[in-house]
Amino acid sequence: MDRYARWNALLELLTESGRVSVEEAAGRLAVSQATIRRDFDQLAQQQMITRTRGGAVANGVSYDLPLRYKMAKHSAEKQRIGTAAAALVEPGMVVGLNGGTTMTEEARALAIRPEVAGHVDDAQFTVVTNALNIANELLVRSRMKIVVTGGVVRSQSFELVGPLGGNLLRDVTLDVALLGVDALDVSLGAAAHHEGEAAMNSLMVGQARRVVIIADSSKLGGHAFARICPIERIDTLVTDSGVAPEILSAFEHAGVRVIAA
């Protein structure tokens, strides 16, 4: 297990219990206590946890981990979801994409489609994104016009937020917005942990003819701080096969088409 995978696992333990000892963490991760102490010290230096005598306690930030710590979680499911979501994009579309780990997989799947090989003057897709890492993933293909919104970079997610990006989004029209979210609930709709990201995502929703939410089953039925849009605005949900039947039925009853990858 590499360092980032250990840190992700430690933060998950702290999210579950609020407190964990060095001894317990070493046992759960099958590594030495010295390694856990170093990990705790480094996470504390980044203000992601609070170090205690013999262990650590969670900070609120651990509920919204930096993107680089999230990549290993549900990775196989996210790859399948990303591939299924990319298949919804047709040549000639203007597509809005936000950030996140599942969206990274979607961008990778979109980038390797055979239609996007060739010259940029004959672009097959136009992508509008507020995520720097998503733009970087897509730059490998030249037949894709990439528009980056502008704004202030949020280091947690590499997403651009704020009024600078909002000004651009108000002047474009999207055929489809493919959005990763932190939570999706039938009653509460789609939501994000950070209000700036939610505001940018909401603008994409407002400019889109069709809205597709991309989320693994762990995000379904939950809630997050800032609302993106109500359930009535969502046309399609792309998720994994682990979604519970009763949750699946609730979304379908609300008029959302569900694709379980």
Helices and strands as residue ranges (DSSP letters): H 3-17, E 19-21, H 22-29, H 33-45, E 49-52, E 55-58, G 60-63, H 67-70, H 75-86, E 94-97, H 101-111, G 114-116, G 120-122, E 125-129, H 132-138, E 144-148, E 152-154, E 159-161, H 163-169, E 174-180, E 183-185, E 189-192, H 195-207, E 208-214, G 217-219, E 226-229, G 231-233, E 236-239, H 245-253, E 257-260
